[in-house]
C-alpha cells in the first residue's frame, strides 16, 4: 500500500493508503491519478459518489456514531480499462482510509 497525505474535510480520515494496484495505475496514468485525488477529496467532504442509497444512509449515520464510511466512484470510460470503479473506505476507528478496486476487497 502507498501512503497519501491527509487533508482537511468533513471527518478524520487518519492515514490515507491505496493498494499497490491502484498506486501502480496512478503512477502509469496521470489522468487516473487526478481522478483518484478528486475522489479522495469528495469522500473526505462527505460526497459518497455512486454508492447505493442504503450505503449513503449508513455513511450519514456513521458520521454521527463513528461507523465505517464507504464511497464508490465510477471511473470515466477510457480513463482506466481494468476496472470500472474505485472504492474508498474509512475504517470506523478513523485511523486509516484505503483506496482500492472492488476486486481487491
C-alpha positions in Angstrom: 0.0 0.0 0.0 1.1 3.5 -0.7 0.8 6.4 1.7 -1.1 9.6 0.7 -1.0 12.8 2.7 -4.0 13.7 4.9 -6.3 16.7 4.1 -9.0 18.7 5.9 -12.6 17.6 5.4 -15.9 16.5 7.0 -14.3 13.8 9.2 -10.9 12.5 10.2 -9.5 10.0 7.6 -6.5 9.0 9.6 -3.6 7.9 7.4 -4.5 7.5 3.7 -3.4 4.5 1.7 -4.0 2.9 -1.7 -3.5 -0.7 -2.7 -0.4 -1.4 -4.8 -2.7 -2.0 -7.9 -4.3 1.5 -7.6 -0.9 3.0 -6.8 0.6 1.4 -9.9 -2.3 2.7 -12.1 -1.8 6.2 -10.7 1.9 6.1 -11.5 1.3 4.9 -15.1 -1.7 7.1 -15.9 -1.6 10.7 -14.8 -5.3 11.4 -15.6 -6.2 8.4 -13.5 -4.1 9.8 -10.6 -6.0 13.1 -10.9 -9.3 11.2 -10.8 -8.3 9.4 -7.6 -7.2 12.6 -5.9 -10.6 14.2 -6.7 -12.4 11.1 -5.4 -10.4 11.2 -2.1 -11.4 14.9 -1.8 -15.1 14.1 -2.5 -15.0 11.2 0.0 -13.4 13.3 2.7 -16.0 16.1 2.2 -18.9 13.6 2.6 -19.7 13.1 -1.1 -20.2 9.3 -1.3 -20.1 9.2 -5.1 -22.1 6.4 -6.7 -22.7 4.2 -3.7 -26.3 2.8 -3.3 -28.9 4.6 -1.2 -28.5 2.2 1.7 -24.8 2.7 1.9 -25.3 6.5 1.7 -27.7 6.3 4.7 -25.2 4.1 6.6 -22.5 6.7 5.9 -24.6 9.6 7.2 -25.3 7.6 10.4 -21.6 6.7 10.6 -20.7 10.3 10.6 -22.7 10.6 13.9 -21.8 7.3 15.6 -18.3 6.6 14.3 -19.1 3.7 11.9 -17.2 2.8 8.7 -17.5 5.1 5.7 -17.7 3.7 2.2 -17.7 5.5 -1.1 -17.9 4.3 -4.7 -16.7 6.3 -7.7 -17.3 5.2 -11.3 -14.2 5.6 -13.4 -15.0 7.5 -16.6 -14.9 5.4 -19.8 -11.5 5.2 -21.3 -9.7 6.5 -18.3 -8.7 3.1 -16.9 -9.7 -0.1 -18.6 -9.0 -2.8 -15.9 -11.8 -1.7 -13.5 -14.9 0.5 -13.8 -14.9 1.9 -10.3 -12.8 2.6 -7.2 -13.9 2.2 -3.6 -12.7 4.4 -0.7 -13.2 3.0 2.8 -12.5 4.9 6.1 -12.4 2.5 9.0 -14.7 3.1 12.0 -11.6 3.9 14.1 -10.8 6.7 11.7 -7.2 5.6 11.9 -6.9 4.9 8.1 -8.6 5.2 4.8 -7.9 2.9 1.8 -8.4 3.4 -1.9 -8.9 0.1 -3.8 -10.5 -1.6 -6.7 -13.6 -3.6 -5.8 -11.8 -6.8 -7.0 -9.3 -6.3 -4.2 -11.8 -6.3 -1.3 
